[in-house]
Amino acid sequence: MAWQKIVVINFGGHYAHKITRTLRLQGFHAEIAAPSVQLEDLKGAAGIVLSDGSTSLQDPRAPLFNKEILNLEIPILGIGYGHLLLAHLCGGKVGRALIGEFGFAQMNQNRTTYSPLLLNLDDSIRVSVSHRDEVLQLP
C-alpha cells in the first residue's frame, strides 16, 4: 500500500509534531511545513492539516498564510488556530469567546462528509482544548 502524503502546516503551537507523529502511526506519510509553504511543495498531498498556534487571529503578529492553499482540491482539517483561520478565511466571523476553554472536551464527528484524516477515529473522542477565541458565525 502506498502511503498517502499529509502535510501539517505549523502555526507555532505545541501540537504540530504530535499531530504529525499520530498521522504517521496511522499509516500516512506526514510532513511539517511552514505557513508560507508554496503550492509546488504540496504536490501529491492527499490532505492538509492546519495546526494549532500560540497567537490569536486578532493579534497583528499572527502568522501569515499562503491562502492559495485553500484553492487546492484536497481535504483541509483545521485544529485550534487552524480551525479559526479556516473559518475566518472562508467568510465566517471569529472573535474572543466570552469564556475561554482550557482542559478537556468531547469532540463529536459529523460523518456526513468523508475524510480519510478522521476515518480511524471513534465518533466521539476526548480532546485537549486551550483557547480564548471561537467561531462566532460559520462561513
C-alpha positions in Angstrom: 0.0 0.0 0.0 1.4 3.4 -1.0 1.5 5.9 1.8 -0.7 9.0 1.4 1.1 12.2 2.0 -0.5 14.6 4.6 1.1 18.0 5.2 0.8 19.6 8.6 1.2 23.3 8.4 2.7 24.5 11.7 1.4 27.8 13.1 3.7 27.7 16.1 1.5 25.7 18.6 2.6 22.8 20.8 1.0 20.0 18.9 2.2 20.1 15.2 4.8 17.4 15.9 2.4 15.3 17.9 -0.2 15.6 15.1 2.5 14.5 12.5 3.6 11.6 14.7 0.0 10.4 15.1 -0.7 10.6 11.4 2.5 8.5 10.8 1.3 5.9 13.3 -2.0 5.8 11.3 0.0 4.9 8.2 0.2 8.3 6.5 3.4 9.9 5.2 3.2 13.1 7.2 5.4 16.2 6.8 5.6 19.5 8.6 5.6 22.8 6.6 5.7 26.5 7.4 2.6 28.7 6.8 4.4 30.2 3.8 4.7 26.8 2.1 4.5 27.0 -1.7 1.9 25.1 -3.8 4.6 23.1 -5.6 5.7 21.7 -2.2 2.2 20.4 -1.6 2.2 18.4 -4.9 0.9 14.9 -4.3 -0.6 15.6 -0.9 -3.8 13.8 -0.1 -4.7 16.3 2.6 -3.6 19.2 4.7 -3.8 19.8 8.5 -3.6 23.4 9.7 -2.2 23.1 13.2 -2.8 24.9 16.4 -0.9 28.2 17.1 0.2 30.3 20.0 -1.4 33.6 18.9 -4.9 34.9 18.3 -6.2 35.9 14.9 -6.7 39.4 16.3 -3.0 39.7 17.1 -1.1 41.7 14.5 1.7 39.2 14.8 -0.5 36.3 13.8 1.3 34.1 11.2 0.8 34.9 7.6 -0.7 32.1 5.4 -0.5 31.1 1.8 -4.2 31.5 1.0 -3.8 29.9 -2.4 -3.7 26.5 -0.5 -7.5 26.9 0.0 -8.0 26.6 -3.8 -6.5 23.1 -3.8 -9.0 20.3 -4.3 -7.9 18.2 -1.3 -9.3 17.9 2.2 -8.1 20.5 4.8 -8.5 20.0 8.5 -8.1 22.9 10.9 -7.1 22.2 14.5 -7.2 25.0 17.1 -5.8 28.1 15.4 -6.0 26.3 12.0 -9.8 25.8 12.6 -10.3 29.5 13.4 -8.2 30.6 10.4 -10.2 28.4 8.1 -13.5 29.8 9.4 -12.2 33.4 9.0 -10.7 32.9 5.5 -13.9 31.2 4.3 -16.1 34.2 5.4 -17.0 33.3 9.0 -16.7 35.5 12.0 -14.0 34.8 14.6 -13.6 36.6 17.9 -12.9 36.5 21.5 -15.0 34.0 23.4 -17.0 35.1 26.5 -15.3 32.3 28.4 -12.1 30.6 27.3 -11.8 26.8 27.3 -8.9 25.1 28.9 -8.6 21.4 29.7 -10.5 18.6 28.0 -13.7 18.4 25.9 -15.6 15.9 23.8 -15.4 16.1 20.0 -18.2 14.5 18.1 -17.7 13.8 14.5 -20.2 14.7 11.7 -20.0 11.6 9.5 -21.9 13.2 6.6 -18.7 14.2 4.9 -16.0 11.5 4.2 -12.5 12.4 5.4 -9.6 9.9 5.3 -8.0 12.0 8.1 -10.7 11.1 10.5 -11.5 7.6 9.3 -10.0 5.6 12.1 -11.3 7.8 15.0 -14.2 7.0 17.1 -17.4 9.0 16.6 -16.8 10.8 19.9 -13.3 11.4 21.4 -11.8 13.3 24.2 -9.7 16.3 23.1 -7.4 18.8 24.7 -8.6 22.5 24.5 -6.8 25.7 25.2 -8.2 28.8 23.6 -9.8 32.1 24.1 -11.1 32.7 20.6 -14.1 31.0 18.9 -16.0 30.9 15.6 -18.9 33.3 16.3 -20.5 32.8 12.9 -20.0 30.0 10.4 -18.9 30.8 6.9 
